[in-house]
Amino acid sequence: MKTRLILNILNQIQEKIEYFPIDISEILTESSALLQRDYPNLHITGIIDTYEGGLEFLKNYDDKKNLIIFLGSSFGNFTTDEGKEFLNKINSTMKDDDLFLIGLDLVKNKIILENAYNDSQGITAQFNLNVLSRINDELDADFNLNNFIHYAIYNENDQRIEMYLKSLVDQSVIISKANISLTLKKNELIHTEHSHKYKLSQIQELMHQTGFKIENTWLDKNDHFALTLVSKNN
Ligand SMILES: C[S@@+](CC[C@H](N)C(=O)[O-])C[C@H]1O[C@@H](n2cnc3c(N)ncnc32)[C@H](O)[C@@H]1O
């Protein structure tokens, strides 16, 4: 959906658009087919690889100016060091006149954040528990999903949402294909995800440290989320 918003604008200003989505998941094939159906003038080269692998492929692809986009705050899942490494990698992939657009979730009221990760429809809970289903299916494990609940809290010191699966009972689990057997106590937590939040001043600092110059920043009306456009700081 987010990519389509950008394609709709680009469609108005250029006749042909080349698009190189990078995703480690084969879902890329399906999502690219849907985009192709709706945007006949879009030329899609899907790269099913890690972000790093995809960027390496793009580095020497051609001389055309690129806009690299990384939306949706996936960046928040990185630790500070991983994030810097990732930005350095993007920077070293870019040609001098390329641009990079990144979405980052901003520090905000703890209650707003915790409500977002404990949504009333339980979608984040399903997403979190899904990791156990995947381990059951793919690694032949015997997690009983009824024995866990989704648990998400905001850690103000570290400016991050921490997502866990909480064991509701004392239990043991076998993950056959990984040769792992584990015991969990009641209330013991399995850490599944961090989602870091940023202040605008931290975004500026991060970008300067990793060799970027900020061209523009857009905020929503509540200052909850930032889209930052940067170029290489030569
Ligand atoms: C939470 S989704 C976010 C998607 C998108 N950024 C958005 O906001 O709509 C994460 C996506 O990133 C992909 N992914 C996760 N880690 C990856 C990696 N290291 N390299 C490439 N793709 C990755 C997953 O397969 C998944 O499709």
The ligand as an SDF file (V2000), in Angstrom:
LIG
                    3D

 27 29  0  0  0  0  0  0  0  0999 V2000
    7.3430   -6.0720    9.0000 C   0  0  0  0  0  0  0  0  0  0  0  0
    7.5650   -6.2950    7.2660 S   0  0  0  0  0  0  0  0  0  0  0  0
    7.7250   -4.6050    6.8250 C   0  0  0  0  0  0  0  0  0  0  0  0
    7.4740   -4.3870    5.3930 C   0  0  0  0  0  0  0  0  0  0  0  0
    7.5650   -2.9300    4.9260 C   0  0  0  0  0  0  0  0  0  0  0  0
    8.7650   -2.2790    5.3930 N   0  0  0  0  0  0  0  0  0  0  0  0
    6.3550   -2.1700    5.3420 C   0  0  0  0  0  0  0  0  0  0  0  0
    6.4680   -1.3010    6.1680 O   0  0  0  0  0  0  0  0  0  0  0  0
    5.2590   -2.4190    4.8380 O   0  0  0  0  0  0  0  0  0  0  0  0
    9.1370   -6.9170    7.1380 C   0  0  0  0  0  0  0  0  0  0  0  0
    9.4570   -7.4650    5.7590 C   0  0  0  0  0  0  0  0  0  0  0  0
   10.8790   -7.4630    5.6580 O   0  0  0  0  0  0  0  0  0  0  0  0
   11.3500   -8.7100    5.1770 C   0  0  0  0  0  0  0  0  0  0  0  0
   12.6630   -8.9040    5.7800 N   0  0  0  0  0  0  0  0  0  0  0  0
   12.9670   -9.0450    7.0930 C   0  0  0  0  0  0  0  0  0  0  0  0
   14.2970   -9.1190    7.2820 N   0  0  0  0  0  0  0  0  0  0  0  0
   14.8590   -9.0040    6.0540 C   0  0  0  0  0  0  0  0  0  0  0  0
   16.2100   -8.9740    5.5950 C   0  0  0  0  0  0  0  0  0  0  0  0
   17.2360   -9.0770    6.4440 N   0  0  0  0  0  0  0  0  0  0  0  0
   16.4380   -8.8180    4.2820 N   0  0  0  0  0  0  0  0  0  0  0  0
   15.3940   -8.7080    3.4100 C   0  0  0  0  0  0  0  0  0  0  0  0
   14.0960   -8.7190    3.7840 N   0  0  0  0  0  0  0  0  0  0  0  0
   13.8290   -8.8640    5.0810 C   0  0  0  0  0  0  0  0  0  0  0  0
   10.2990   -9.7210    5.6080 C   0  0  0  0  0  0  0  0  0  0  0  0
   10.2850  -10.8480    4.7650 O   0  0  0  0  0  0  0  0  0  0  0  0
    9.0050   -8.8930    5.5250 C   0  0  0  0  0  0  0  0  0  0  0  0
    8.4120   -8.9890    4.2510 O   0  0  0  0  0  0  0  0  0  0  0  0
  1  2  1  0
  2  3  1  0
  2 10  1  0
  3  4  1  0
  4  5  1  0
  5  6  1  0
  5  7  1  0
  7  8  2  0
  7  9  1  0
 10 11  1  0
 11 12  1  0
 11 26  1  0
 12 13  1  0
 13 14  1  0
 13 24  1  0
 14 15  1  0
 14 23  1  0
 15 16  2  0
 16 17  1  0
 17 18  1  0
 17 23  2  0
 18 19  1  0
 18 20  2  0
 20 21  1  0
 21 22  2  0
 22 23  1  0
 24 25  1  0
 24 26  1  0
 26 27  1  0
M  CHG  2   2   1   9  -1
M  END
$$$$
